[in-house]
């Protein structure tokens, strides 16, 4: 079993916990109260700005075979995901420029930026976000809500293009010389941050 497949097996129970979280369940039904999603959008926007920095920090350290992948991931995050957030922000009245990190966002971004000081640790730490959202998107797409705004969010993360980016992350992880024990520790820490991130600040 590859390292990424092993980590995904360990992480699946935490994906199931995310599916049961009220915020995710509300997106799934399209009945999540707008103030909660608005707050989540603001927090995730701030998170993604640092996620781009994580990809960029890892690109500086990357072997030549992975450099292009990390540049592509930074580009896709900055231009595609952040564009989605700006579009949804207009519909939900989110204040992206005035948003301040809540504790879950602050803790998660600090963890990722610190982990990215090491190439192998950083790749393992960031994989939960890519794989977790790709998995959530695929599962939520099986029964889409009527609200077109929530459908658009699900469509983004269930898109084959996003799944392809996730597979590239898995390949980089498998081709790295990451110590499996350390990779497991950073991956599971990232998964716990993913779950905590759904606790939206009031």
C-alpha positions as CSV (number, residue, x, y, z in Angstrom):
1,X,0.0,0.0,0.0
2,X,1.3,3.4,-0.9
3,X,1.9,6.0,1.8
4,X,-0.9,8.2,0.5
5,X,-3.3,5.3,0.4
6,X,-2.3,4.4,4.0
7,X,-3.0,7.9,5.2
8,X,-6.3,8.1,3.4
9,X,-7.4,4.9,5.2
10,X,-6.4,6.5,8.5
11,X,-8.2,9.7,7.6
12,X,-11.5,8.3,6.4
13,X,-13.1,8.2,9.9
14,X,-12.3,11.9,10.3
15,X,-14.0,12.6,6.9
16,X,-17.0,10.8,8.2
17,X,-16.9,13.1,11.3
18,X,-16.8,16.1,9.0
19,X,-19.8,14.8,7.0
20,X,-21.7,14.6,10.3
21,X,-20.7,18.1,11.4
22,X,-23.7,20.6,11.4
23,X,-21.9,23.0,9.0
24,X,-21.2,20.3,6.4
25,X,-24.6,18.7,6.9
26,X,-26.2,22.2,6.3
27,X,-24.2,22.6,3.1
28,X,-25.3,19.2,2.0
29,X,-29.0,20.0,2.4
30,X,-28.7,23.6,1.4
31,X,-30.3,24.6,4.7
32,X,-27.2,26.0,6.4
33,X,-28.0,29.5,7.8
34,X,-26.5,32.2,5.7
35,X,-24.6,33.9,8.6
36,X,-22.7,30.6,9.3
37,X,-21.7,30.1,5.7
38,X,-20.7,33.8,5.5
39,X,-18.4,33.4,8.5
40,X,-17.0,30.2,7.1
41,X,-16.3,31.9,3.7
42,X,-14.4,34.7,5.5
43,X,-12.3,32.2,7.5
44,X,-11.6,29.9,4.5
45,X,-10.6,32.9,2.4
46,X,-7.9,33.8,5.0
47,X,-6.9,30.2,5.2
48,X,-6.4,29.9,1.4
49,X,-4.2,32.9,1.3
50,X,-1.8,31.1,3.7
51,X,-2.3,27.8,1.8
52,X,-0.9,29.5,-1.3
53,X,2.1,30.6,0.9
54,X,2.5,26.9,2.0
55,X,2.7,25.7,-1.6
56,X,5.1,28.5,-2.4
57,X,7.4,27.7,0.5
58,X,7.4,24.0,-0.4
59,X,8.1,24.8,-4.1
60,X,11.3,26.6,-3.0
61,X,12.5,23.3,-1.5
62,X,11.0,20.9,-4.0
63,X,12.9,18.5,-6.2
64,X,12.8,19.4,-9.8
65,X,10.1,16.7,-10.6
66,X,7.7,18.4,-8.1
67,X,8.4,22.1,-8.7
68,X,5.9,22.5,-11.5
69,X,3.2,20.7,-9.6
70,X,3.5,23.0,-6.6
71,X,3.5,26.1,-8.7
72,X,0.4,24.8,-10.4
73,X,-1.3,24.1,-7.1
74,X,-0.5,27.6,-5.8
75,X,-1.8,29.0,-9.0
76,X,-5.1,27.0,-8.9
77,X,-5.6,27.9,-5.3
78,X,-5.0,31.6,-5.8
79,X,-7.0,32.0,-9.0
80,X,-9.7,29.3,-8.9
81,X,-10.6,28.7,-5.3
82,X,-10.2,32.3,-4.2
83,X,-12.3,33.4,-7.2
84,X,-15.0,31.1,-6.0
85,X,-14.9,32.6,-2.6
86,X,-15.0,36.1,-3.9
87,X,-18.0,35.2,-6.0
88,X,-19.9,33.5,-3.1
89,X,-18.9,36.4,-0.8
90,X,-20.8,38.8,-3.0
91,X,-23.9,36.6,-2.7
92,X,-23.6,36.0,1.0
93,X,-22.5,39.5,2.0
94,X,-19.1,38.3,3.3
95,X,-16.5,40.9,4.2
96,X,-13.3,39.2,2.9
97,X,-11.1,42.3,3.3
98,X,-12.2,43.0,6.8
99,X,-12.2,39.4,8.1
100,X,-10.1,38.4,11.1
101,X,-8.8,34.9,11.7
102,X,-10.7,32.9,14.3
103,X,-8.9,30.4,16.5
104,X,-9.4,27.4,14.3
105,X,-8.1,29.3,11.3
106,X,-5.2,30.8,13.2
107,X,-4.1,27.4,14.6
108,X,-4.4,25.6,11.3
109,X,-2.5,28.1,9.2
110,X,0.3,28.3,11.9
111,X,0.5,24.5,11.8
112,X,0.8,24.4,8.0
113,X,3.3,27.2,7.7
114,X,5.5,25.7,10.4
115,X,5.3,22.3,8.8
116,X,6.3,23.7,5.5
117,X,9.8,24.5,6.9
118,X,10.4,20.8,6.0
119,X,9.5,19.6,2.5
120,X,8.3,16.1,3.6
121,X,6.5,17.3,6.7
122,X,4.8,20.0,4.7
123,X,3.6,17.7,2.0
124,X,2.1,15.4,4.6
125,X,0.5,18.3,6.5
126,X,-1.2,19.9,3.5
127,X,-2.6,16.6,2.1
128,X,-5.6,16.5,4.4
129,X,-7.0,19.7,2.9
130,X,-6.7,18.5,-0.7
131,X,-7.8,15.0,-0.1
132,X,-10.4,15.8,2.5
133,X,-12.2,18.4,0.3
134,X,-12.0,16.2,-2.8
135,X,-13.5,13.3,-0.8
136,X,-16.2,15.5,0.7
137,X,-17.0,17.0,-2.7
138,X,-17.4,13.6,-4.3
139,X,-19.7,12.4,-1.5
140,X,-21.8,15.5,-1.3
141,X,-22.3,15.5,-5.1
142,X,-24.2,12.2,-4.8
143,X,-27.2,14.2,-3.5
144,X,-26.9,17.9,-4.4
145,X,-28.9,20.6,-2.6
146,X,-31.4,22.8,-4.5
147,X,-29.7,26.0,-3.4
148,X,-27.5,26.9,-6.4
149,X,-24.9,28.7,-4.2
150,X,-24.2,25.5,-2.1
151,X,-24.4,23.4,-5.3
152,X,-21.6,25.6,-6.8
153,X,-19.4,25.1,-3.7
154,X,-19.9,21.3,-4.0
155,X,-19.3,21.4,-7.7
156,X,-15.9,23.0,-7.2
157,X,-14.7,20.2,-4.9
158,X,-16.3,17.4,-6.8
159,X,-14.8,18.6,-10.1
160,X,-12.5,16.1,-11.9
161,X,-9.9,18.9,-12.2
162,X,-9.7,19.2,-8.4
163,X,-9.5,15.5,-8.1
164,X,-6.5,15.5,-10.5
165,X,-4.7,18.1,-8.3
166,X,-5.3,15.9,-5.3
167,X,-3.8,12.9,-7.1
168,X,-0.8,15.0,-7.9
169,X,-0.4,15.8,-4.2
170,X,-0.7,12.1,-3.4
171,X,2.0,11.3,-6.0
172,X,4.4,13.9,-4.6
173,X,3.9,12.4,-1.1
174,X,4.5,8.9,-2.4
175,X,7.6,10.0,-4.3
176,X,9.1,11.9,-1.4
177,X,11.4,10.3,1.1
178,X,9.0,11.1,3.9
179,X,9.3,9.0,7.1
180,X,6.0,7.1,7.3
181,X,5.7,7.7,11.1
182,X,6.3,11.4,10.8
183,X,4.0,11.7,7.7
184,X,1.3,9.9,9.7
185,X,1.7,12.3,12.6
186,X,1.5,15.4,10.4
187,X,-1.3,14.1,8.3
188,X,-3.5,13.2,11.3
189,X,-2.8,16.6,12.9
190,X,-3.9,18.2,9.6
191,X,-7.1,16.1,9.6
192,X,-7.9,17.2,13.1
193,X,-7.5,20.8,12.1
194,X,-9.8,20.2,9.1
195,X,-12.5,19.0,11.4
196,X,-12.1,21.9,13.9
197,X,-12.2,24.4,11.0
198,X,-15.9,23.7,10.5
199,X,-16.6,25.2,14.0
200,X,-17.3,28.6,12.5
201,X,-16.6,31.6,14.7
202,X,-19.7,33.6,15.6
